[in-house]
Amino acid sequence: MQAHAYPELVRHGYTNCITCHSSPAGGGLLTEYGRALSKEVLSSGRFFFERSAPPVVEGAATPEHPREEDFLYGYVEPPRWLTVGGDIRTLQSYSNTALVEQAQFIVMQVDAEVLATRGRFGVQGTIGRKELPPGMSRFSDNFVSHRHWLTAKLGAEGVEDTIQVRAGRFYPAYGLNIPDHPVITRQNLGFDQNQETYNAEFALLKETFNVYATALLGRPDALDLRARRGAALQASVAVGASAKVGVSGYTGTLYDNDAVNRRNLLGAHAIVGITPHHYVLFEVDGTQSDATQWGVANYAKFGWEFSQGIHVYATEEFAHFSFKDSRSLYHSFGGGIQYFPRTHWEFLLGAARQRTLALESEFETQAWLMMHYYL
């Protein structure tokens, strides 16, 4: 499943993903500092039905600081060499199209994630539940590891971690690393859930800029991904204290209608903190393949945190995957509210009007309620 990352935190001056996540490209398992930020910056500190904490009187005695942000709230403390986390996500969706009107409840993700380190080396991975197709009932069929890799930090012990290499199964660094995997620049460009490949990655991580070079080695265990081999390159730079811009490129092969075709991507993205409470995410990608020739896709999001932990946002998506085929046009307008009540919890209520000309000439309605809990 898609790992969660919140690049919107750039508005508070956090331009590097590795500040909060153990993965060089962000998402997934949180560092100790990332857990602290999730409490102090990301969350509102209480549910709507809870009373506000009484103000702290200077010089007065205060209760012991709770460990709410820690794994299992601090009741279980792993050894220093082991970092443990996990995610549970559920979704209630609603669709109203010309062909069908339906509501569906989905358990999207039940994953545990661990990182074991020794010196400058580490091994990280997830293990979780997956939905079974009809006819598969073996106990072992219920489990899957979406991401797993070996990593090494180059340089002497104690030196700033500016270079990392890793090898294993994960998403290559490309475009915006956001948790909304169904958006047009993730799902339709090959970065959807269950589309992780085996890769080898080199990452240069500096305070003001990052570079990721990835060799994609395919998926020997998945027929539709076996031919996905190629290379990806991403470079990004901080602009001031609260913005980041970058470019990404990819070239490789993929299966398309039972044939192996070459596909190329070239894109640009930006994460801009307009104020500490307003932000913009934007990505545009040019696409080219043997089957569809040239096309384009873009994603934009404007958000406003009107109270800490409560966001309202609007999104726009557009794609024309093949300039030679007008039916490949896609357009979507949406919005919603995102709520981080306490550390570990996230709720999102969203809706969109979208249209794919190849399927329907009129706009259709999609709505969803997502719940996310991380360990």
Sequence and secondary structure as in RCSB ss.txt:
>XXXX:A:sequence
MQAHAYPELVRHGYTNCITCHSSPAGGGLLTEYGRALSKEVLSSGRFFFERSAPPVVEGAATPEHPREEDFLYGY
VEPPRWLTVGGDIRTLQSYSNTALVEQAQFIVMQVDAEVLATRGRFGVQGTIGRKELPPGMSRFSDNFVSHRHWL
TAKLGAEGVEDTIQVRAGRFYPAYGLNIPDHPVITRQNLGFDQNQETYNAEFALLKETFNVYATALLGRPDALDL
RARRGAALQASVAVGASAKVGVSGYTGTLYDNDAVNRRNLLGAHAIVGITPHHYVLFEVDGTQSDATQWGVANYA
KFGWEFSQGIHVYATEEFAHFSFKDSRSLYHSFGGGIQYFPRTHWEFLLGAARQRTLALESEFETQAWLMMHYYL
>XXXX:A:secstr
      GGGGGGT   GGGTBSSTT  SSB HHHHHHIIIII  SS TTS       TTS       TTSGGGGT
S   TTEEEEEEEEEEEEEEE SS EEEEEEEEEEEEEEEEEETTEEEEEEEEE    TT   GGGGEE S EEE
EEE S TTS   EEEEEEEE    S   S TTSHHHHTTT STT  EEEEEEEEE SSEEEEEEEEE  TT TTT
TT EEEEEEEEEE TTSEEEEEEEEEEEEEETTEEEEEEEEEEEEEEEEETTEEEEEEEEEEEETTTEEEEEEEE
EEEEEEETTEEEEEEEEEEES TT GGGEEEEEEEEEEE  STTEEEEEEEEEEEETTT SS EEEEEEEEEEE 
